[in-house]
Amino acid sequence: MGLATEPVLQPRELSQYEIERKKPMPTLIHGAIQFNIGFELKLKYPNQYRIASEVTLDTKPDGSTPDLVLYPMSELDYKNDPSRRTDAPLLTIEIQSPSQSTKDMVSKLEPYFYFGVKSCWIVVPDLQAILVYDNPFHYTFFHNIEMLKDTNLNIEISLAEVFK
């Protein structure tokens, strides 16, 4: 009788999207959560913040592209739209993909805070939770409650609506 062997997993080939953006391909859940967060922020703070998705920041060493960023409200400058922003947003939001570990997500925080970001959210779809970091080493865990409150930025949104 032969011994059973473990199947050999072949590495998955990365898509052009993943290579260019250095991040996993978004899914329906990822996209829905991203839209819901942006919608909730825009609904609650229509004239206070500029919410944008997939903005490349000039973080060190290689730049980064959070799923969402939040800047103070300003007019859009259609004649000057750099491919990499050198000014830090107030908030970055990263949504964990199935292929990303918690370690992968947390490793993004230090460059954001060093760049000047005031608050970072990590969204964990599997847990329907959001970790709100006010520095790279301290977070508040929001799960199974009505409102997410970011005390660092003095903003709040409905957690229930984010995962609806």
One Martini backbone bead per residue (centre of mass of N, CA, C, O) as a GRO file, in nm:
protein
  164
    1MET     BB    1   0.094   0.038   0.025
    2GLY     BB    2   0.073   0.362  -0.039
    3LEU     BB    3   0.156   0.682   0.009
    4ALA     BB    4   0.031   0.973   0.071
    5THR     BB    5   0.033   1.279  -0.104
    6GLU     BB    6   0.087   1.594  -0.139
    7PRO     BB    7  -0.013   1.843  -0.308
    8VAL     BB    8   0.106   2.046  -0.561
    9LEU     BB    9   0.141   2.386  -0.560
   10GLN     BB   10   0.089   2.621  -0.790
   11PRO     BB   11   0.169   2.909  -0.892
   12ARG     BB   12   0.011   3.194  -0.949
   13GLU     BB   13  -0.066   3.398  -1.198
   14LEU     BB   14  -0.030   3.721  -1.259
   15SER     BB   15  -0.182   3.993  -1.333
   16GLN     BB   16  -0.155   4.300  -1.465
   17TYR     BB   17  -0.287   4.442  -1.229
   18GLU     BB   18  -0.104   4.318  -1.002
   19ILE     BB   19   0.164   4.420  -1.114
   20GLU     BB   20   0.108   4.729  -1.132
   21ARG     BB   21  -0.029   4.755  -0.821
   22LYS     BB   22   0.063   4.549  -0.602
   23LYS     BB   23  -0.226   4.388  -0.607
   24PRO     BB   24  -0.507   4.243  -0.583
   25MET     BB   25  -0.780   4.136  -0.725
   26PRO     BB   26  -1.085   4.234  -0.725
   27THR     BB   27  -1.400   4.185  -0.591
   28LEU     BB   28  -1.724   4.212  -0.525
   29ILE     BB   29  -1.693   4.261  -0.224
   30HIS     BB   30  -1.473   4.470  -0.241
   31GLY     BB   31  -1.630   4.674  -0.421
   32ALA     BB   32  -1.876   4.710  -0.234
   33ILE     BB   33  -1.726   4.815   0.012
   34GLN     BB   34  -1.589   5.053  -0.122
   35PHE     BB   35  -1.848   5.196  -0.204
   36ASN     BB   36  -1.989   5.210   0.075
   37ILE     BB   37  -1.780   5.385   0.214
   38GLY     BB   38  -1.785   5.622   0.019
   39PHE     BB   39  -2.088   5.677   0.050
   40GLU     BB   40  -2.097   5.728   0.355
   41LEU     BB   41  -1.897   5.965   0.355
   42LYS     BB   42  -2.051   6.146   0.150
   43LEU     BB   43  -2.321   6.158   0.303
   44LYS     BB   44  -2.201   6.275   0.583
   45TYR     BB   45  -1.950   6.451   0.408
   46PRO     BB   46  -2.004   6.637   0.136
   47ASN     BB   47  -1.802   6.916   0.206
   48GLN     BB   48  -1.532   6.803   0.368
   49TYR     BB   49  -1.461   6.562   0.161
   50ARG     BB   50  -1.234   6.379  -0.044
   51ILE     BB   51  -1.316   6.092  -0.226
   52ALA     BB   52  -1.095   5.818  -0.326
   53SER     BB   53  -0.974   5.586  -0.567
   54GLU     BB   54  -0.677   5.465  -0.655
   55VAL     BB   55  -0.438   5.637  -0.521
   56THR     BB   56  -0.118   5.733  -0.570
   57LEU     BB   57   0.145   5.723  -0.343
   58ASP     BB   58   0.466   5.869  -0.227
   59THR     BB   59   0.577   5.631  -0.083
   60LYS     BB   60   0.800   5.454   0.108
   61PRO     BB   61   0.982   5.317  -0.147
   62ASP     BB   62   0.729   5.251  -0.394
   63GLY     BB   63   0.465   5.308  -0.321
   64SER     BB   64   0.094   5.346  -0.311
   65THR     BB   65  -0.255   5.188  -0.331
   66PRO     BB   66  -0.524   5.256  -0.201
   67ASP     BB   67  -0.857   5.207  -0.206
   68LEU     BB   68  -0.885   5.462  -0.009
   69VAL     BB   69  -0.927   5.821   0.022
   70LEU     BB   70  -0.889   6.119   0.244
   71TYR     BB   71  -0.959   6.455   0.188
   72PRO     BB   72  -0.980   6.757   0.189
   73MET     BB   73  -1.168   6.980   0.058
   74SER     BB   74  -1.135   7.041  -0.300
   75GLU     BB   75  -1.052   7.142  -0.587
   76LEU     BB   76  -1.020   7.031  -0.898
   77ASP     BB   77  -0.718   6.984  -1.098
   78TYR     BB   78  -0.728   6.937  -1.443
   79LYS     BB   79  -0.415   7.036  -1.513
   80ASN     BB   80  -0.316   6.887  -1.227
   81ASP     BB   81  -0.254   6.524  -1.235
   82PRO     BB   82  -0.081   6.331  -1.068
   83SER     BB   83   0.029   5.997  -1.044
   84ARG     BB   84   0.162   6.111  -0.771
   85ARG     BB   85   0.115   6.176  -0.444
   86THR     BB   86   0.271   6.415  -0.206
   87ASP     BB   87   0.009   6.433  -0.045
   88ALA     BB   88  -0.147   6.357   0.237
   89PRO     BB   89  -0.387   6.194   0.359
   90LEU     BB   90  -0.593   6.142   0.625
   91LEU     BB   91  -0.695   5.867   0.481
   92THR     BB   92  -0.669   5.513   0.475
   93ILE     BB   93  -0.802   5.230   0.279
   94GLU     BB   94  -0.802   4.878   0.338
   95ILE     BB   95  -0.887   4.576   0.160
   96GLN     BB   96  -0.908   4.257   0.216
   97SER     BB   97  -0.793   3.985   0.055
   98PRO     BB   98  -0.781   3.646   0.032
   99SER     BB   99  -0.452   3.662  -0.035
  100GLN     BB  100  -0.429   3.825   0.232
  101SER     BB  101  -0.268   3.899   0.509
  102THR     BB  102  -0.240   4.056   0.798
  103LYS     BB  103   0.056   4.123   0.760
  104ASP     BB  104   0.026   4.264   0.489
  105MET     BB  105  -0.157   4.492   0.594
  106VAL     BB  106   0.024   4.605   0.832
  107SER     BB  107   0.278   4.677   0.648
  108LYS     BB  108   0.136   4.950   0.530
  109LEU     BB  109   0.131   5.157   0.770
  110GLU     BB  110   0.404   5.297   0.817
  111PRO     BB  111   0.425   5.450   0.544
  112TYR     BB  112   0.170   5.618   0.590
  113PHE     BB  113   0.251   5.762   0.855
  114TYR     BB  114   0.522   5.877   0.748
  115PHE     BB  115   0.371   6.048   0.519
  116GLY     BB  116   0.098   6.172   0.709
  117VAL     BB  117  -0.112   5.997   0.800
  118LYS     BB  118  -0.373   5.984   1.052
  119SER     BB  119  -0.542   5.732   0.927
  120CYS     BB  120  -0.614   5.366   0.934
  121TRP     BB  121  -0.789   5.121   0.746
  122ILE     BB  122  -0.890   4.779   0.804
  123VAL     BB  123  -1.060   4.552   0.606
  124VAL     BB  124  -1.255   4.251   0.712
  125PRO     BB  125  -1.473   4.065   0.550
  126ASP     BB  126  -1.490   3.788   0.703
  127LEU     BB  127  -1.568   3.966   0.982
  128GLN     BB  128  -1.704   4.233   0.949
  129ALA     BB  129  -1.444   4.439   0.984
  130ILE     BB  130  -1.267   4.721   1.150
  131LEU     BB  131  -0.948   4.867   1.161
  132VAL     BB  132  -0.844   5.147   1.362
  133TYR     BB  133  -0.569   5.350   1.305
  134ASP     BB  134  -0.355   5.599   1.489
  135ASN     BB  135  -0.117   5.398   1.456
  136PRO     BB  136   0.098   5.133   1.382
  137PHE     BB  137   0.027   5.008   1.706
  138HIS     BB  138  -0.286   5.117   1.706
  139TYR     BB  139  -0.621   4.984   1.765
  140THR     BB  140  -0.966   4.958   1.664
  141PHE     BB  141  -1.234   4.727   1.695
  142PHE     BB  142  -1.496   4.677   1.446
  143HIS     BB  143  -1.787   4.481   1.552
  144ASN     BB  144  -2.116   4.437   1.581
  145ILE     BB  145  -2.193   4.743   1.524
  146GLU     BB  146  -2.319   5.036   1.417
  147MET     BB  147  -2.065   5.235   1.478
  148LEU     BB  148  -1.798   5.399   1.338
  149LYS     BB  149  -1.521   5.553   1.526
  150ASP     BB  150  -1.299   5.817   1.442
  151THR     BB  151  -1.124   6.004   1.670
  152ASN     BB  152  -0.891   6.129   1.504
  153LEU     BB  153  -1.116   6.259   1.279
  154ASN     BB  154  -1.417   6.279   1.360
  155ILE     BB  155  -1.560   6.009   1.243
  156GLU     BB  156  -1.863   5.844   1.105
  157ILE     BB  157  -2.007   5.515   1.038
  158SER     BB  158  -2.196   5.261   0.912
  159LEU     BB  159  -2.133   4.931   0.947
  160ALA     BB  160  -2.384   4.803   0.826
  161GLU     BB  161  -2.356   4.949   0.541
  162VAL     BB  162  -2.081   4.836   0.454
  163PHE     BB  163  -2.203   4.511   0.478
  164LYS     BB  164  -2.468   4.521   0.271
   0.00000   0.00000   0.00000
